[in-house]
């Protein structure tokens, strides 16, 4: 997720009304950090689902999902 995508999501959710005023750059910094933590948790949850299906050869998908966090 990049900063522009995060700003668009903050606008769509109404969150930007609460943080874009006083110190916009600081707000965006912390919002971006939060979004990255959420994305990492979601990637890990998806990877665990794939890992649970390893008997079907899904380990490669779990590895690919985890690798997305390293790019």
N, CA, C and O atoms as a CHARMM CRD file, in Angstrom:
* protein
*
  284
    1    1 UNK  N      0.84000  -1.16900   0.00000 PROA 1      0.00000
    2    1 UNK  CA     0.00000   0.00000   0.00000 PROA 1      0.00000
    3    1 UNK  C      0.89200   1.24200   0.00000 PROA 1      0.00000
    4    1 UNK  O      1.84800   1.35000   0.76900 PROA 1      0.00000
    5    2 UNK  N      0.55300   2.15100  -0.87100 PROA 2      0.00000
    6    2 UNK  CA     1.34000   3.38100  -0.86700 PROA 2      0.00000
    7    2 UNK  C      0.54500   4.50600  -0.20000 PROA 2      0.00000
    8    2 UNK  O     -0.62900   4.34400   0.13200 PROA 2      0.00000
    9    3 UNK  N      1.20400   5.63700  -0.01400 PROA 3      0.00000
   10    3 UNK  CA     0.60100   6.74700   0.73500 PROA 3      0.00000
   11    3 UNK  C     -0.68000   7.25400   0.06800 PROA 3      0.00000
   12    3 UNK  O     -1.64500   7.58200   0.75800 PROA 3      0.00000
   13    4 UNK  N     -0.69900   7.32200  -1.26400 PROA 4      0.00000
   14    4 UNK  CA    -1.89200   7.80700  -1.96200 PROA 4      0.00000
   15    4 UNK  C     -3.08600   6.88000  -1.72700 PROA 4      0.00000
   16    4 UNK  O     -4.20700   7.34700  -1.52400 PROA 4      0.00000
   17    5 UNK  N     -2.84400   5.57500  -1.75500 PROA 5      0.00000
   18    5 UNK  CA    -3.91900   4.61000  -1.50100 PROA 5      0.00000
   19    5 UNK  C     -4.43500   4.74400  -0.06700 PROA 5      0.00000
   20    5 UNK  O     -5.63900   4.66300   0.17500 PROA 5      0.00000
   21    6 UNK  N     -3.53400   4.94700   0.86400 PROA 6      0.00000
   22    6 UNK  CA    -3.92000   5.09500   2.27000 PROA 6      0.00000
   23    6 UNK  C     -4.75400   6.36100   2.45700 PROA 6      0.00000
   24    6 UNK  O     -5.74500   6.34800   3.18800 PROA 6      0.00000
   25    7 UNK  N     -4.36000   7.44700   1.80500 PROA 7      0.00000
   26    7 UNK  CA    -5.12500   8.68600   1.90400 PROA 7      0.00000
   27    7 UNK  C     -6.52700   8.49200   1.32900 PROA 7      0.00000
   28    7 UNK  O     -7.50700   8.95200   1.91500 PROA 7      0.00000
   29    8 UNK  N     -6.62500   7.81800   0.19300 PROA 8      0.00000
   30    8 UNK  CA    -7.93900   7.56700  -0.40400 PROA 8      0.00000
   31    8 UNK  C     -8.82000   6.73800   0.52300 PROA 8      0.00000
   32    8 UNK  O    -10.01500   7.00600   0.64800 PROA 8      0.00000
   33    9 UNK  N     -8.23700   5.73100   1.17400 PROA 9      0.00000
   34    9 UNK  CA    -9.01600   4.90800   2.10200 PROA 9      0.00000
   35    9 UNK  C     -9.41800   5.71300   3.33800 PROA 9      0.00000
   36    9 UNK  O    -10.52600   5.55500   3.85100 PROA 9      0.00000
   37   10 UNK  N     -8.52100   6.57400   3.81300 PROA 10     0.00000
   38   10 UNK  CA    -8.85500   7.42200   4.96500 PROA 10     0.00000
   39   10 UNK  C    -10.00700   8.35800   4.60700 PROA 10     0.00000
   40   10 UNK  O    -10.90700   8.58200   5.41700 PROA 10     0.00000
   41   11 UNK  N     -9.97500   8.90100   3.39500 PROA 11     0.00000
   42   11 UNK  CA   -11.06700   9.76100   2.94400 PROA 11     0.00000
   43   11 UNK  C    -12.37000   8.97900   2.83900 PROA 11     0.00000
   44   11 UNK  O    -13.41700   9.44400   3.29000 PROA 11     0.00000
   45   12 UNK  N    -12.30500   7.79600   2.24500 PROA 12     0.00000
   46   12 UNK  CA   -13.51100   6.97700   2.05300 PROA 12     0.00000
   47   12 UNK  C    -14.13100   6.55600   3.38300 PROA 12     0.00000
   48   12 UNK  O    -15.35200   6.43500   3.49100 PROA 12     0.00000
   49   13 UNK  N    -13.29300   6.33300   4.39000 PROA 13     0.00000
   50   13 UNK  CA   -13.79900   5.89300   5.69000 PROA 13     0.00000
   51   13 UNK  C    -14.24500   7.05600   6.57900 PROA 13     0.00000
   52   13 UNK  O    -14.89900   6.84800   7.60200 PROA 13     0.00000
   53   14 UNK  N    -13.89000   8.27200   6.18500 PROA 14     0.00000
   54   14 UNK  CA   -14.20200   9.43700   7.00700 PROA 14     0.00000
   55   14 UNK  C    -13.11900   9.74900   8.03000 PROA 14     0.00000
   56   14 UNK  O    -13.22500  10.74100   8.75100 PROA 14     0.00000
   57   15 UNK  N    -12.08600   8.92800   8.10800 PROA 15     0.00000
   58   15 UNK  CA   -11.01800   9.11500   9.08500 PROA 15     0.00000
   59   15 UNK  C    -10.25700  10.41200   8.86100 PROA 15     0.00000
   60   15 UNK  O     -9.78600  11.03200   9.81400 PROA 15     0.00000
   61   16 UNK  N    -10.14000  10.81500   7.62800 PROA 16     0.00000
   62   16 UNK  CA    -9.34700  12.02000   7.34600 PROA 16     0.00000
   63   16 UNK  C     -9.94700  13.26200   8.00100 PROA 16     0.00000
   64   16 UNK  O     -9.22500  14.22900   8.24400 PROA 16     0.00000
   65   17 UNK  N    -11.23700  13.26100   8.29000 PROA 17     0.00000
   66   17 UNK  CA   -11.85800  14.39000   8.97600 PROA 17     0.00000
   67   17 UNK  C    -11.26900  14.58300  10.37600 PROA 17     0.00000
   68   17 UNK  O    -11.30700  15.68800  10.91700 PROA 17     0.00000
   69   18 UNK  N    -10.73000  13.52200  10.95600 PROA 18     0.00000
   70   18 UNK  CA   -10.23100  13.58600  12.32900 PROA 18     0.00000
   71   18 UNK  C     -8.74100  13.87100  12.42800 PROA 18     0.00000
   72   18 UNK  O     -8.26500  14.25900  13.49400 PROA 18     0.00000
   73   19 UNK  N     -7.99600  13.68900  11.35100 PROA 19     0.00000
   74   19 UNK  CA    -6.56200  13.83200  11.50100 PROA 19     0.00000
   75   19 UNK  C     -5.85100  14.69300  10.49800 PROA 19     0.00000
   76   19 UNK  O     -4.64400  14.89600  10.63100 PROA 19     0.00000
   77   20 UNK  N     -6.52000  15.20100   9.51900 PROA 20     0.00000
   78   20 UNK  CA    -5.84000  15.91800   8.45000 PROA 20     0.00000
   79   20 UNK  C     -5.65400  17.40400   8.74700 PROA 20     0.00000
   80   20 UNK  O     -5.07300  18.11800   7.93000 PROA 20     0.00000
   81   21 UNK  N     -6.11400  17.87200   9.85500 PROA 21     0.00000
   82   21 UNK  CA    -6.07600  19.29500  10.12400 PROA 21     0.00000
   83   21 UNK  C     -4.75400  19.82800  10.60600 PROA 21     0.00000
   84   21 UNK  O     -4.01700  20.43200   9.82700 PROA 21     0.00000
   85   22 UNK  N     -4.43200  19.62800  11.85100 PROA 22     0.00000
   86   22 UNK  CA    -3.34300  20.32000  12.52500 PROA 22     0.00000
   87   22 UNK  C     -1.96500  19.93900  11.99000 PROA 22     0.00000
   88   22 UNK  O     -1.22700  20.80200  11.51400 PROA 22     0.00000
   89   23 UNK  N     -1.61300  18.66000  12.06400 PROA 23     0.00000
   90   23 UNK  CA    -0.29600  18.20900  11.62300 PROA 23     0.00000
   91   23 UNK  C     -0.47700  17.06100  10.62700 PROA 23     0.00000
   92   23 UNK  O     -0.31900  15.88800  10.96600 PROA 23     0.00000
   93   24 UNK  N     -0.80900  17.42800   9.40900 PROA 24     0.00000
   94   24 UNK  CA    -1.15800  16.45200   8.38000 PROA 24     0.00000
   95   24 UNK  C     -0.04500  15.44500   8.13200 PROA 24     0.00000
   96   24 UNK  O     -0.31900  14.25000   8.02600 PROA 24     0.00000
   97   25 UNK  N      1.20100  15.89500   8.03500 PROA 25     0.00000
   98   25 UNK  CA     2.31200  14.98200   7.74700 PROA 25     0.00000
   99   25 UNK  C      2.48800  13.94900   8.85400 PROA 25     0.00000
  100   25 UNK  O      2.71900  12.77300   8.57500 PROA 25     0.00000
  101   26 UNK  N      2.38200  14.37700  10.09600 PROA 26     0.00000
  102   26 UNK  CA     2.51600  13.44500  11.22000 PROA 26     0.00000
  103   26 UNK  C      1.36000  12.43800  11.21200 PROA 26     0.00000
  104   26 UNK  O      1.56800  11.24100  11.41100 PROA 26     0.00000
  105   27 UNK  N      0.14100  12.93700  10.98100 PROA 27     0.00000
  106   27 UNK  CA    -1.01400  12.05400  10.90800 PROA 27     0.00000
  107   27 UNK  C     -0.82900  11.00400   9.81800 PROA 27     0.00000
  108   27 UNK  O     -1.07400   9.82100  10.05000 PROA 27     0.00000
  109   28 UNK  N     -0.39800  11.42900   8.63500 PROA 28     0.00000
  110   28 UNK  CA    -0.20200  10.49300   7.52700 PROA 28     0.00000
  111   28 UNK  C      0.89100   9.48300   7.83100 PROA 28     0.00000
  112   28 UNK  O      0.78200   8.31900   7.44500 PROA 28     0.00000
  113   29 UNK  N      1.94000   9.91000   8.51400 PROA 29     0.00000
  114   29 UNK  CA     3.01500   8.98700   8.89700 PROA 29     0.00000
  115   29 UNK  C      2.46200   7.85000   9.76500 PROA 29     0.00000
  116   29 UNK  O      2.72200   6.67500   9.50500 PROA 29     0.00000
  117   30 UNK  N      1.70400   8.21200  10.78800 PROA 30     0.00000
  118   30 UNK  CA     1.16400   7.19600  11.68500 PROA 30     0.00000
  119   30 UNK  C      0.05900   6.38100  11.02200 PROA 30     0.00000
  120   30 UNK  O     -0.08700   5.19400  11.31000 PROA 30     0.00000
  121   31 UNK  N     -0.70700   6.99100  10.15400 PROA 31     0.00000
  122   31 UNK  CA    -1.74600   6.26000   9.43100 PROA 31     0.00000
  123   31 UNK  C     -1.11200   5.23400   8.50000 PROA 31     0.00000
  124   31 UNK  O     -1.60100   4.11000   8.39400 PROA 31     0.00000
  125   32 UNK  N     -0.03800   5.60900   7.83000 PROA 32     0.00000
  126   32 UNK  CA     0.66800   4.68800   6.94900 PROA 32     0.00000
  127   32 UNK  C      1.26400   3.52500   7.74100 PROA 32     0.00000
  128   32 UNK  O      1.19500   2.37700   7.30000 PROA 32     0.00000
  129   33 UNK  N      1.84300   3.81100   8.89800 PROA 33     0.00000
  130   33 UNK  CA     2.39400   2.75500   9.75000 PROA 33     0.00000
  131   33 UNK  C      1.29200   1.79300  10.19000 PROA 33     0.00000
  132   33 UNK  O      1.48900   0.57800  10.19500 PROA 33     0.00000
  133   34 UNK  N      0.13500   2.33800  10.55800 PROA 34     0.00000
  134   34 UNK  CA    -0.99300   1.50900  10.96500 PROA 34     0.00000
  135   34 UNK  C     -1.46800   0.63000   9.80500 PROA 34     0.00000
  136   34 UNK  O     -1.69900  -0.56500   9.98400 PROA 34     0.00000
  137   35 UNK  N     -1.61100   1.21700   8.62800 PROA 35     0.00000
  138   35 UNK  CA    -2.06400   0.45600   7.45700 PROA 35     0.00000
  139   35 UNK  C     -1.09900  -0.67600   7.12800 PROA 35     0.00000
  140   35 UNK  O     -1.52800  -1.76700   6.75100 PROA 35     0.00000
  141   36 UNK  N      0.18800  -0.42900   7.26800 PROA 36     0.00000
  142   36 UNK  CA     1.17300  -1.47900   7.00000 PROA 36     0.00000
  143   36 UNK  C      1.08300  -2.61100   8.01800 PROA 36     0.00000
  144   36 UNK  O      1.26400  -3.77500   7.66200 PROA 36     0.00000
  145   37 UNK  N      0.80700  -2.28800   9.27000 PROA 37     0.00000
  146   37 UNK  CA     0.62500  -3.33200  10.29000 PROA 37     0.00000
  147   37 UNK  C     -0.61400  -4.18400   9.99600 PROA 37     0.00000
  148   37 UNK  O     -0.58500  -5.40600  10.14700 PROA 37     0.00000
  149   38 UNK  N     -1.68300  -3.54000   9.58300 PROA 38     0.00000
  150   38 UNK  CA    -2.90600  -4.26800   9.23200 PROA 38     0.00000
  151   38 UNK  C     -2.64200  -5.18700   8.03600 PROA 38     0.00000
  152   38 UNK  O     -3.04500  -6.35000   8.03800 PROA 38     0.00000
  153   39 UNK  N     -1.97100  -4.66200   7.02900 PROA 39     0.00000
  154   39 UNK  CA    -1.67100  -5.45800   5.83900 PROA 39     0.00000
  155   39 UNK  C     -0.80700  -6.66100   6.18400 PROA 39     0.00000
  156   39 UNK  O     -1.03700  -7.75600   5.67000 PROA 39     0.00000
  157   40 UNK  N      0.17600  -6.47400   7.04100 PROA 40     0.00000
  158   40 UNK  CA     1.05200  -7.58300   7.44600 PROA 40     0.00000
  159   40 UNK  C      0.26000  -8.66200   8.17000 PROA 40     0.00000
  160   40 UNK  O      0.46300  -9.85100   7.92800 PROA 40     0.00000
  161   41 UNK  N     -0.62900  -8.25600   9.04400 PROA 41     0.00000
  162   41 UNK  CA    -1.45300  -9.22500   9.78200 PROA 41     0.00000
  163   41 UNK  C     -2.36700  -9.99400   8.82500 PROA 41     0.00000
  164   41 UNK  O     -2.55200 -11.20000   8.98300 PROA 41     0.00000
  165   42 UNK  N     -2.92700  -9.31600   7.85400 PROA 42     0.00000
  166   42 UNK  CA    -3.80300  -9.97600   6.88200 PROA 42     0.00000
  167   42 UNK  C     -3.01800 -10.94600   6.00600 PROA 42     0.00000
  168   42 UNK  O     -3.49200 -12.04300   5.71300 PROA 42     0.00000
  169   43 UNK  N     -1.81300 -10.54200   5.58700 PROA 43     0.00000
  170   43 UNK  CA    -0.97500 -11.45700   4.79300 PROA 43     0.00000
  171   43 UNK  C     -0.66000 -12.70800   5.58700 PROA 43     0.00000
  172   43 UNK  O     -0.72700 -13.81500   5.05300 PROA 43     0.00000
  173   44 UNK  N     -0.31800 -12.54900   6.85300 PROA 44     0.00000
  174   44 UNK  CA     0.02700 -13.70300   7.68600 PROA 44     0.00000
  175   44 UNK  C     -1.18400 -14.61200   7.87800 PROA 44     0.00000
  176   44 UNK  O     -1.04600 -15.83500   7.85800 PROA 44     0.00000
  177   45 UNK  N     -2.35700 -14.03300   8.06200 PROA 45     0.00000
  178   45 UNK  CA    -3.57300 -14.84000   8.21200 PROA 45     0.00000
  179   45 UNK  C     -3.83500 -15.64500   6.94200 PROA 45     0.00000
  180   45 UNK  O     -4.18800 -16.82100   7.02000 PROA 45     0.00000
  181   46 UNK  N     -3.66900 -15.03600   5.79200 PROA 46     0.00000
  182   46 UNK  CA    -3.86400 -15.74500   4.52600 PROA 46     0.00000
  183   46 UNK  C     -2.81800 -16.84800   4.34800 PROA 46     0.00000
  184   46 UNK  O     -3.13700 -17.94700   3.89400 PROA 46     0.00000
  185   47 UNK  N     -1.58100 -16.55000   4.70700 PROA 47     0.00000
  186   47 UNK  CA    -0.51300 -17.54800   4.59800 PROA 47     0.00000
  187   47 UNK  C     -0.79200 -18.74800   5.49700 PROA 47     0.00000
  188   47 UNK  O     -0.50500 -19.88300   5.11700 PROA 47     0.00000
  189   48 UNK  N     -1.34300 -18.51500   6.67200 PROA 48     0.00000
  190   48 UNK  CA    -1.66400 -19.61900   7.58100 PROA 48     0.00000
  191   48 UNK  C     -2.76500 -20.50200   7.00700 PROA 48     0.00000
  192   48 UNK  O     -2.73800 -21.72100   7.17800 PROA 48     0.00000
  193   49 UNK  N     -3.72700 -19.89500   6.33100 PROA 49     0.00000
  194   49 UNK  CA    -4.78100 -20.69500   5.68100 PROA 49     0.00000
  195   49 UNK  C     -4.15400 -21.58300   4.61700 PROA 49     0.00000
  196   49 UNK  O     -4.48900 -22.76300   4.52000 PROA 49     0.00000
  197   50 UNK  N     -3.25100 -21.03100   3.82100 PROA 50     0.00000
  198   50 UNK  CA    -2.57100 -21.82800   2.79200 PROA 50     0.00000
  199   50 UNK  C     -1.73200 -22.92500   3.42300 PROA 50     0.00000
  200   50 UNK  O     -1.72900 -24.06000   2.94800 PROA 50     0.00000
  201   51 UNK  N     -1.03000 -22.59300   4.47800 PROA 51     0.00000
  202   51 UNK  CA    -0.18400 -23.57500   5.16100 PROA 51     0.00000
  203   51 UNK  C     -1.02400 -24.74000   5.67700 PROA 51     0.00000
  204   51 UNK  O     -0.58300 -25.88900   5.65100 PROA 51     0.00000
  205   52 UNK  N     -2.23200 -24.44000   6.14600 PROA 52     0.00000
  206   52 UNK  CA    -3.11700 -25.48800   6.64900 PROA 52     0.00000
  207   52 UNK  C     -3.54300 -26.44600   5.53000 PROA 52     0.00000
  208   52 UNK  O     -3.95000 -27.57700   5.79400 PROA 52     0.00000
  209   53 UNK  N     -3.44600 -25.98800   4.29400 PROA 53     0.00000
  210   53 UNK  CA    -3.81300 -26.82000   3.14700 PROA 53     0.00000
  211   53 UNK  C     -2.57400 -27.42300   2.47800 PROA 53     0.00000
  212   53 UNK  O     -2.59800 -27.75200   1.29200 PROA 53     0.00000
  213   54 UNK  N     -1.51100 -27.56000   3.23800 PROA 54     0.00000
  214   54 UNK  CA    -0.23700 -28.02500   2.69100 PROA 54     0.00000
  215   54 UNK  C     -0.34500 -29.39900   2.04900 PROA 54     0.00000
  216   54 UNK  O      0.41300 -29.72100   1.13400 PROA 54     0.00000
  217   55 UNK  N     -1.28300 -30.21000   2.52400 PROA 55     0.00000
  218   55 UNK  CA    -1.43400 -31.54400   1.92700 PROA 55     0.00000
  219   55 UNK  C     -1.80800 -31.44100   0.45100 PROA 55     0.00000
  220   55 UNK  O     -1.63200 -32.39900  -0.30200 PROA 55     0.00000
  221   56 UNK  N     -2.31300 -30.30300   0.04000 PROA 56     0.00000
  222   56 UNK  CA    -2.65000 -30.08400  -1.36500 PROA 56     0.00000
  223   56 UNK  C     -1.55100 -29.32200  -2.10800 PROA 56     0.00000
  224   56 UNK  O     -1.73000 -28.93000  -3.26100 PROA 56     0.00000
  225   57 UNK  N     -0.43000 -29.11800  -1.44900 PROA 57     0.00000
  226   57 UNK  CA     0.70200 -28.43400  -2.07200 PROA 57     0.00000
  227   57 UNK  C      0.59100 -26.92100  -2.05800 PROA 57     0.00000
  228   57 UNK  O      1.11400 -26.25200  -2.95000 PROA 57     0.00000
  229   58 UNK  N     -0.07700 -26.37900  -1.06700 PROA 58     0.00000
  230   58 UNK  CA    -0.30300 -24.94200  -1.01000 PROA 58     0.00000
  231   58 UNK  C      0.80800 -24.17500  -0.30600 PROA 58     0.00000
  232   58 UNK  O      0.70400 -22.95600  -0.16400 PROA 58     0.00000
  233   59 UNK  N      1.85900 -24.83800   0.13700 PROA 59     0.00000
  234   59 UNK  CA     2.95400 -24.14800   0.82700 PROA 59     0.00000
  235   59 UNK  C      3.54500 -23.05600  -0.04900 PROA 59     0.00000
  236   59 UNK  O      3.94900 -22.00500   0.44700 PROA 59     0.00000
  237   60 UNK  N      3.59600 -23.30500  -1.35500 PROA 60     0.00000
  238   60 UNK  CA     4.14500 -22.29700  -2.26900 PROA 60     0.00000
  239   60 UNK  C      3.33800 -20.99800  -2.22200 PROA 60     0.00000
  240   60 UNK  O      3.89700 -19.90900  -2.35600 PROA 60     0.00000
  241   61 UNK  N      2.03400 -21.11800  -2.03100 PROA 61     0.00000
  242   61 UNK  CA     1.19300 -19.92400  -1.95100 PROA 61     0.00000
  243   61 UNK  C      1.43100 -19.18200  -0.62900 PROA 61     0.00000
  244   61 UNK  O      1.46000 -17.95200  -0.59700 PROA 61     0.00000
  245   62 UNK  N      1.60000 -19.93300   0.44500 PROA 62     0.00000
  246   62 UNK  CA     1.90600 -19.30800   1.73400 PROA 62     0.00000
  247   62 UNK  C      3.21900 -18.54400   1.64100 PROA 62     0.00000
  248   62 UNK  O      3.32500 -17.42100   2.13300 PROA 62     0.00000
  249   63 UNK  N      4.21600 -19.15100   1.01200 PROA 63     0.00000
  250   63 UNK  CA     5.51100 -18.48600   0.84900 PROA 63     0.00000
  251   63 UNK  C      5.38800 -17.22500  -0.00600 PROA 63     0.00000
  252   63 UNK  O      6.00800 -16.20400   0.29300 PROA 63     0.00000
  253   64 UNK  N      4.58400 -17.30000  -1.07300 PROA 64     0.00000
  254   64 UNK  CA     4.39800 -16.14500  -1.95500 PROA 64     0.00000
  255   64 UNK  C      3.69200 -15.00600  -1.22700 PROA 64     0.00000
  256   64 UNK  O      4.04700 -13.84100  -1.40300 PROA 64     0.00000
  257   65 UNK  N      2.70100 -15.33600  -0.41500 PROA 65     0.00000
  258   65 UNK  CA     1.97700 -14.31200   0.34600 PROA 65     0.00000
  259   65 UNK  C      2.91400 -13.63100   1.34000 PROA 65     0.00000
  260   65 UNK  O      2.91900 -12.40500   1.45400 PROA 65     0.00000
  261   66 UNK  N      3.69700 -14.41900   2.05000 PROA 66     0.00000
  262   66 UNK  CA     4.63400 -13.83800   3.00100 PROA 66     0.00000
  263   66 UNK  C      5.68800 -12.97400   2.30300 PROA 66     0.00000
  264   66 UNK  O      6.10800 -11.95200   2.84500 PROA 66     0.00000
  265   67 UNK  N      6.11100 -13.37400   1.12300 PROA 67     0.00000
  266   67 UNK  CA     7.13500 -12.62700   0.38500 PROA 67     0.00000
  267   67 UNK  C      6.63400 -11.25500  -0.03500 PROA 67     0.00000
  268   67 UNK  O      7.43300 -10.33400  -0.20800 PROA 67     0.00000
  269   68 UNK  N      5.32700 -11.10200  -0.20200 PROA 68     0.00000
  270   68 UNK  CA     4.79100  -9.79600  -0.59500 PROA 68     0.00000
  271   68 UNK  C      5.10400  -8.73800   0.45900 PROA 68     0.00000
  272   68 UNK  O      5.23600  -7.56000   0.12700 PROA 68     0.00000
  273   69 UNK  N      5.22200  -9.13200   1.69800 PROA 69     0.00000
  274   69 UNK  CA     5.54900  -8.17800   2.75100 PROA 69     0.00000
  275   69 UNK  C      6.99100  -7.72200   2.72000 PROA 69     0.00000
  276   69 UNK  O      7.35300  -6.75100   3.38300 PROA 69     0.00000
  277   70 UNK  N      7.80900  -8.40900   1.96100 PROA 70     0.00000
  278   70 UNK  CA     9.23900  -8.08900   1.89900 PROA 70     0.00000
  279   70 UNK  C      9.61000  -7.24900   0.68500 PROA 70     0.00000
  280   70 UNK  O     10.78900  -7.03400   0.40700 PROA 70     0.00000
  281   71 UNK  N      8.59900  -6.77400  -0.03600 PROA 71     0.00000
  282   71 UNK  CA     8.89800  -6.01600  -1.25100 PROA 71     0.00000
  283   71 UNK  C      8.79900  -4.53300  -1.00100 PROA 71     0.00000
  284   71 UNK  O      9.01800  -3.73700  -1.91400 PROA 71     0.00000
